[in-house]
Amino acid sequence: MVKSEPDQGIVRRGVTLIKGLLAPISAGLGKAATEETADAARQVIDALGASLPF
C-alpha cells in the first residue's frame, strides 16, 4: 500500500535513530574520531534536524 504522504512518525523516528548513531562521533568519543570527523557529524545532525518540515 502506497500513501500519498509519508508517515511523519516513522520519518521522525528514523532521523532520531541516525542522529543517535552520529552523536558519539560528534562528541569525539570514538578513538578514531578526529576534530574534522566530529564537526562533520555535528553538521549532519544539524542538517537532519533542519530538513524535517514537521
FIVOGU-45194 format. One record per residue: residue in one letter; x, y, z of N, C-alpha, C, O in turn. Coordinates in steps of 0.2 Angstrom, whole numbers, plus 2048, in hexadecimal, padded with zeros to 3 digits. Layout:
<rs>
<r><resn>a</resn><n_east>X</n_east><n_north>Y</n_north><n_up>Z</n_up><ca_east>X</ca_east><ca_north>Y</ca_north><ca_up>Z</ca_up><c_east>X</c_east><c_north>Y</c_north><c_up>Z</c_up><o_east>X</o_east><o_north>Y</o_north><o_up>Z</o_up></r>
...
</rs>
This chain:
<rs>
<r><resn>m</resn><n_east>804</n_east><n_north>7FA</n_north><n_up>800</n_up><ca_east>800</ca_east><ca_north>800</ca_north><ca_up>800</ca_up><c_east>804</c_east><c_north>806</c_north><c_up>800</c_up><o_east>809</o_east><o_north>807</o_north><o_up>804</o_up></r>
<r><resn>v</resn><n_east>803</n_east><n_north>80B</n_north><n_up>7FC</n_up><ca_east>807</ca_east><ca_north>811</ca_north><ca_up>7FB</ca_up><c_east>803</c_east><c_north>817</c_north><c_up>7FE</c_up><o_east>7FD</o_east><o_north>817</o_north><o_up>7FC</o_up></r>
<r><resn>k</resn><n_east>806</n_east><n_north>81B</n_north><n_up>802</n_up><ca_east>802</ca_east><ca_north>821</ca_north><ca_up>805</ca_up><c_east>804</c_east><c_north>827</c_north><c_up>801</c_up><o_east>80A</o_east><o_north>827</o_north><o_up>7FE</o_up></r>
<r><resn>s</resn><n_east>800</n_east><n_north>82B</n_north><n_up>800</n_up><ca_east>801</ca_east><ca_north>832</ca_north><ca_up>7FD</ca_up><c_east>806</c_east><c_north>836</c_north><c_up>801</c_up><o_east>809</o_east><o_north>83A</o_north><o_up>7FE</o_up></r>
<r><resn>e</resn><n_east>806</n_east><n_north>835</n_north><n_up>807</n_up><ca_east>80A</ca_east><ca_north>839</ca_north><ca_up>80C</ca_up><c_east>80E</c_east><c_north>834</c_north><c_up>810</c_up><o_east>80C</o_east><o_north>82F</o_north><o_up>812</o_up></r>
<r><resn>p</resn><n_east>815</n_east><n_north>836</n_north><n_up>811</n_up><ca_east>819</ca_east><ca_north>832</ca_north><ca_up>816</ca_up><c_east>816</c_east><c_north>832</c_north><c_up>81D</c_up><o_east>813</o_east><o_north>837</o_north><o_up>81F</o_up></r>
<r><resn>d</resn><n_east>817</n_east><n_north>82C</n_north><n_up>820</n_up><ca_east>815</ca_east><ca_north>82C</ca_north><ca_up>827</ca_up><c_east>81A</c_east><c_north>830</c_north><c_up>82B</c_up><o_east>820</o_east><o_north>82E</o_north><o_up>82C</o_up></r>
<r><resn>q</resn><n_east>818</n_east><n_north>836</n_north><n_up>82E</n_up><ca_east>81D</ca_east><ca_north>83A</ca_north><ca_up>832</ca_up><c_east>820</c_east><c_north>837</c_north><c_up>838</c_up><o_east>826</o_east><o_north>838</o_north><o_up>839</o_up></r>
<r><resn>g</resn><n_east>81C</n_east><n_north>832</n_north><n_up>83B</n_up><ca_east>81F</ca_east><ca_north>82F</ca_north><ca_up>841</ca_up><c_east>825</c_east><c_north>82A</c_north><c_up>83F</c_up><o_east>82A</o_east><o_north>82A</o_north><o_up>842</o_up></r>
<r><resn>i</resn><n_east>824</n_east><n_north>827</n_north><n_up>839</n_up><ca_east>829</ca_east><ca_north>822</ca_north><ca_up>837</ca_up><c_east>82F</c_east><c_north>826</c_north><c_up>835</c_up><o_east>835</o_east><o_north>824</o_north><o_up>837</o_up></r>
<r><resn>v</resn><n_east>82E</n_east><n_north>82B</n_north><n_up>831</n_up><ca_east>834</ca_east><ca_north>830</ca_north><ca_up>82F</ca_up><c_east>837</c_east><c_north>833</c_north><c_up>835</c_up><o_east>83E</o_east><o_north>833</o_north><o_up>835</o_up></r>
<r><resn>r</resn><n_east>834</n_east><n_north>835</n_north><n_up>83A</n_up><ca_east>837</ca_east><ca_north>838</ca_north><ca_up>83F</ca_up><c_east>83B</c_east><c_north>833</c_north><c_up>843</c_up><o_east>840</o_east><o_north>835</o_north><o_up>846</o_up></r>
<r><resn>r</resn><n_east>838</n_east><n_north>82D</n_north><n_up>844</n_up><ca_east>83C</ca_east><ca_north>828</ca_north><ca_up>848</ca_up><c_east>842</c_east><c_north>826</c_north><c_up>844</c_up><o_east>848</o_east><o_north>825</o_north><o_up>847</o_up></r>
<r><resn>g</resn><n_east>842</n_east><n_north>826</n_north><n_up>83E</n_up><ca_east>848</ca_east><ca_north>824</ca_north><ca_up>83A</ca_up><c_east>84D</c_east><c_north>829</c_north><c_up>83A</c_up><o_east>853</o_east><o_north>828</o_north><o_up>83B</o_up></r>
<r><resn>v</resn><n_east>84B</n_east><n_north>830</n_north><n_up>83A</n_up><ca_east>850</ca_east><ca_north>835</ca_north><ca_up>83B</ca_up><c_east>853</c_east><c_north>835</c_north><c_up>842</c_up><o_east>859</o_east><o_north>836</o_north><o_up>843</o_up></r>
<r><resn>t</resn><n_east>84F</n_east><n_north>834</n_north><n_up>847</n_up><ca_east>851</ca_east><ca_north>834</ca_north><ca_up>84E</ca_up><c_east>856</c_east><c_north>82E</c_north><c_up>84E</c_up><o_east>85B</o_east><o_north>82F</o_north><o_up>852</o_up></r>
<r><resn>l</resn><n_east>855</n_east><n_north>828</n_north><n_up>84B</n_up><ca_east>85A</ca_east><ca_north>823</ca_north><ca_up>84C</ca_up><c_east>860</c_east><c_north>825</c_north><c_up>849</c_up><o_east>866</o_east><o_north>823</o_north><o_up>84B</o_up></r>
<r><resn>i</resn><n_east>860</n_east><n_north>828</n_north><n_up>843</n_up><ca_east>867</ca_east><ca_north>82A</ca_north><ca_up>83F</ca_up><c_east>86A</c_east><c_north>82F</c_north><c_up>844</c_up><o_east>870</o_east><o_north>82E</o_north><o_up>844</o_up></r>
<r><resn>k</resn><n_east>867</n_east><n_north>834</n_north><n_up>846</n_up><ca_east>86A</ca_east><ca_north>839</ca_north><ca_up>84B</ca_up><c_east>86D</c_east><c_north>835</c_north><c_up>851</c_up><o_east>872</o_east><o_north>837</o_north><o_up>853</o_up></r>
<r><resn>g</resn><n_east>86A</n_east><n_north>830</n_north><n_up>854</n_up><ca_east>86C</ca_east><ca_north>82D</ca_north><ca_up>859</ca_up><c_east>873</c_east><c_north>829</c_north><c_up>858</c_up><o_east>877</o_east><o_north>828</o_north><o_up>85C</o_up></r>
<r><resn>l</resn><n_east>873</n_east><n_north>826</n_north><n_up>852</n_up><ca_east>879</ca_east><ca_north>823</ca_north><ca_up>850</ca_up><c_east>87F</c_east><c_north>827</c_north><c_up>84E</c_up><o_east>884</o_east><o_north>826</o_north><o_up>850</o_up></r>
<r><resn>l</resn><n_east>87D</n_east><n_north>82D</n_north><n_up>84C</n_up><ca_east>883</ca_east><ca_north>832</ca_north><ca_up>84B</ca_up><c_east>885</c_east><c_north>836</c_north><c_up>851</c_up><o_east>88A</o_east><o_north>839</o_north><o_up>851</o_up></r>
<r><resn>a</resn><n_east>881</n_east><n_north>836</n_north><n_up>856</n_up><ca_east>882</ca_east><ca_north>83A</ca_north><ca_up>85C</ca_up><c_east>889</c_east><c_north>839</c_north><c_up>860</c_up><o_east>88D</o_east><o_north>83D</o_north><o_up>861</o_up></r>
<r><resn>p</resn><n_east>88B</n_east><n_north>832</n_north><n_up>860</n_up><ca_east>891</ca_east><ca_north>831</ca_north><ca_up>863</ca_up><c_east>897</c_east><c_north>833</c_north><c_up>85F</c_up><o_east>89C</o_east><o_north>835</o_north><o_up>862</o_up></r>
<r><resn>i</resn><n_east>896</n_east><n_north>833</n_north><n_up>859</n_up><ca_east>89C</ca_east><ca_north>836</ca_north><ca_up>854</ca_up><c_east>89C</c_east><c_north>83D</c_north><c_up>855</c_up><o_east>8A2</o_east><o_north>840</o_north><o_up>855</o_up></r>
<r><resn>s</resn><n_east>896</n_east><n_north>841</n_north><n_up>855</n_up><ca_east>897</ca_east><ca_north>848</ca_north><ca_up>856</ca_up><c_east>899</c_east><c_north>84A</c_north><c_up>85C</c_up><o_east>89C</o_east><o_north>850</o_north><o_up>85D</o_up></r>
<r><resn>a</resn><n_east>899</n_east><n_north>846</n_north><n_up>861</n_up><ca_east>89C</ca_east><ca_north>848</ca_north><ca_up>868</ca_up><c_east>8A3</c_east><c_north>846</c_north><c_up>868</c_up><o_east>8A6</o_east><o_north>847</o_north><o_up>86D</o_up></r>
<r><resn>g</resn><n_east>8A6</n_east><n_north>842</n_north><n_up>863</n_up><ca_east>8AD</ca_east><ca_north>840</ca_north><ca_up>863</ca_up><c_east>8AE</c_east><c_north>83B</c_north><c_up>868</c_up><o_east>8B4</o_east><o_north>83A</o_north><o_up>86A</o_up></r>
<r><resn>l</resn><n_east>8A9</n_east><n_north>836</n_north><n_up>869</n_up><ca_east>8AA</ca_east><ca_north>831</ca_north><ca_up>86E</ca_up><c_east>8AE</c_east><c_north>82B</c_north><c_up>86A</c_up><o_east>8B1</o_east><o_north>827</o_north><o_up>86E</o_up></r>
<r><resn>g</resn><n_east>8AD</n_east><n_north>82A</n_north><n_up>864</n_up><ca_east>8B1</ca_east><ca_north>825</ca_north><ca_up>861</ca_up><c_east>8B8</c_east><c_north>826</c_north><c_up>860</c_up><o_east>8BA</o_east><o_north>82B</o_north><o_up>860</o_up></r>
<r><resn>k</resn><n_east>8BC</n_east><n_north>820</n_north><n_up>861</n_up><ca_east>8C3</ca_east><ca_north>821</ca_north><ca_up>861</ca_up><c_east>8C6</c_east><c_north>824</c_north><c_up>85A</c_up><o_east>8CB</o_east><o_north>827</o_north><o_up>85A</o_up></r>
<r><resn>a</resn><n_east>8C2</n_east><n_north>822</n_north><n_up>855</n_up><ca_east>8C5</ca_east><ca_north>825</ca_north><ca_up>84E</ca_up><c_east>8C2</c_east><c_north>82B</c_north><c_up>84C</c_up><o_east>8C3</o_east><o_north>82E</o_north><o_up>847</o_up></r>
<r><resn>a</resn><n_east>8BD</n_east><n_north>82E</n_north><n_up>850</n_up><ca_east>8BA</ca_east><ca_north>834</ca_north><ca_up>84F</ca_up><c_east>8BF</c_east><c_north>83A</c_north><c_up>84F</c_up><o_east>8C2</o_east><o_north>83C</o_north><o_up>854</o_up></r>
<r><resn>t</resn><n_east>8C0</n_east><n_north>83D</n_north><n_up>849</n_up><ca_east>8C4</ca_east><ca_north>843</ca_north><ca_up>849</ca_up><c_east>8BF</c_east><c_north>849</c_north><c_up>84A</c_up><o_east>8B9</o_east><o_north>849</o_north><o_up>84A</o_up></r>
<r><resn>e</resn><n_east>8C2</n_east><n_north>84F</n_north><n_up>84B</n_up><ca_east>8BE</ca_east><ca_north>855</ca_north><ca_up>84B</ca_up><c_east>8BA</c_east><c_north>856</c_north><c_up>845</c_up><o_east>8B4</o_east><o_north>858</o_north><o_up>845</o_up></r>
<r><resn>e</resn><n_east>8BD</n_east><n_north>855</n_north><n_up>83F</n_up><ca_east>8BA</ca_east><ca_north>855</ca_north><ca_up>839</ca_up><c_east>8B4</c_east><c_north>851</c_north><c_up>838</c_up><o_east>8AE</o_east><o_north>853</o_north><o_up>836</o_up></r>
<r><resn>t</resn><n_east>8B5</n_east><n_north>84A</n_north><n_up>83B</n_up><ca_east>8AF</ca_east><ca_north>846</ca_north><ca_up>83B</ca_up><c_east>8AA</c_east><c_north>848</c_north><c_up>840</c_up><o_east>8A4</o_east><o_north>847</o_north><o_up>83E</o_up></r>
<r><resn>a</resn><n_east>8AB</n_east><n_north>84A</n_north><n_up>845</n_up><ca_east>8A6</ca_east><ca_north>84D</ca_north><ca_up>84A</ca_up><c_east>8A3</c_east><c_north>853</c_north><c_up>847</c_up><o_east>89C</o_east><o_north>853</o_north><o_up>848</o_up></r>
<r><resn>d</resn><n_east>8A6</n_east><n_north>857</n_north><n_up>844</n_up><ca_east>8A2</ca_east><ca_north>85D</ca_north><ca_up>841</ca_up><c_east>89E</c_east><c_north>85B</c_north><c_up>83C</c_up><o_east>898</o_east><o_north>85D</o_north><o_up>83B</o_up></r>
<r><resn>a</resn><n_east>8A0</n_east><n_north>856</n_north><n_up>837</n_up><ca_east>89C</ca_east><ca_north>853</ca_north><ca_up>832</ca_up><c_east>895</c_east><c_north>850</c_north><c_up>835</c_up><o_east>890</o_east><o_north>851</o_north><o_up>832</o_up></r>
<r><resn>a</resn><n_east>896</n_east><n_north>84C</n_north><n_up>83A</n_up><ca_east>891</ca_east><ca_north>849</ca_north><ca_up>83E</ca_up><c_east>88C</c_east><c_north>84E</c_north><c_up>840</c_up><o_east>886</o_east><o_north>84D</o_north><o_up>840</o_up></r>
<r><resn>r</resn><n_east>88E</n_east><n_north>853</n_north><n_up>843</n_up><ca_east>88A</ca_east><ca_north>859</ca_north><ca_up>846</ca_up><c_east>886</c_east><c_north>85C</c_north><c_up>841</c_up><o_east>880</o_east><o_north>85D</o_north><o_up>841</o_up></r>
<r><resn>q</resn><n_east>889</n_east><n_north>85D</n_north><n_up>83B</n_up><ca_east>886</ca_east><ca_north>860</ca_north><ca_up>835</ca_up><c_east>880</c_east><c_north>85C</c_north><c_up>833</c_up><o_east>87B</o_east><o_north>85E</o_north><o_up>831</o_up></r>
<r><resn>v</resn><n_east>882</n_east><n_north>855</n_north><n_up>832</n_up><ca_east>87C</ca_east><ca_north>851</ca_north><ca_up>830</ca_up><c_east>877</c_east><c_north>851</c_north><c_up>834</c_up><o_east>871</o_east><o_north>851</o_north><o_up>832</o_up></r>
<r><resn>i</resn><n_east>878</n_east><n_north>850</n_north><n_up>83B</n_up><ca_east>873</ca_east><ca_north>850</ca_north><ca_up>840</ca_up><c_east>86E</c_east><c_north>857</c_north><c_up>83F</c_up><o_east>868</o_east><o_north>856</o_north><o_up>840</o_up></r>
<r><resn>d</resn><n_east>872</n_east><n_north>85C</n_north><n_up>83F</n_up><ca_east>86E</ca_east><ca_north>863</ca_north><ca_up>83E</ca_up><c_east>86A</c_east><c_north>863</c_north><c_up>838</c_up><o_east>864</o_east><o_north>865</o_north><o_up>838</o_up></r>
<r><resn>a</resn><n_east>86D</n_east><n_north>860</n_north><n_up>832</n_up><ca_east>869</ca_east><ca_north>860</ca_north><ca_up>82C</ca_up><c_east>863</c_east><c_north>85C</c_north><c_up>82C</c_up><o_east>85E</o_east><o_north>85D</o_north><o_up>829</o_up></r>
<r><resn>l</resn><n_east>864</n_east><n_north>856</n_north><n_up>82F</n_up><ca_east>85E</ca_east><ca_north>851</ca_north><ca_up>830</ca_up><c_east>859</c_east><c_north>855</c_north><c_up>834</c_up><o_east>853</o_east><o_north>854</o_north><o_up>832</o_up></r>
<r><resn>g</resn><n_east>85A</n_east><n_north>858</n_north><n_up>839</n_up><ca_east>855</ca_east><ca_north>85B</ca_north><ca_up>83D</ca_up><c_east>852</c_east><c_north>861</c_north><c_up>839</c_up><o_east>84C</o_east><o_north>862</o_north><o_up>83A</o_up></r>
<r><resn>a</resn><n_east>855</n_east><n_north>864</n_north><n_up>835</n_up><ca_east>853</ca_east><ca_north>86A</ca_north><ca_up>832</ca_up><c_east>84F</c_east><c_north>868</c_north><c_up>82C</c_up><o_east>84B</o_east><o_north>86C</o_north><o_up>829</o_up></r>
<r><resn>s</resn><n_east>850</n_east><n_north>862</n_north><n_up>829</n_up><ca_east>84D</ca_east><ca_north>860</ca_north><ca_up>823</ca_up><c_east>846</c_east><c_north>85D</c_north><c_up>824</c_up><o_east>842</o_east><o_north>85D</o_north><o_up>81F</o_up></r>
<r><resn>l</resn><n_east>843</n_east><n_north>85C</n_north><n_up>82A</n_up><ca_east>83D</ca_east><ca_north>85A</ca_north><ca_up>82B</ca_up><c_east>838</c_east><c_north>860</c_north><c_up>82B</c_up><o_east>839</o_east><o_north>864</o_north><o_up>82F</o_up></r>
<r><resn>p</resn><n_east>833</n_east><n_north>85F</n_north><n_up>827</n_up><ca_east>82E</ca_east><ca_north>865</ca_north><ca_up>826</ca_up><c_east>829</c_east><c_north>864</c_north><c_up>82C</c_up><o_east>824</o_east><o_north>869</o_north><o_up>82C</o_up></r>
<r><resn>f</resn><n_east>829</n_east><n_north>85F</n_north><n_up>830</n_up><ca_east>824</ca_east><ca_north>85E</ca_north><ca_up>835</ca_up><c_east>827</c_east><c_north>85E</c_north><c_up>83C</c_up><o_east>824</o_east><o_north>85D</o_north><o_up>841</o_up></r>
</rs>
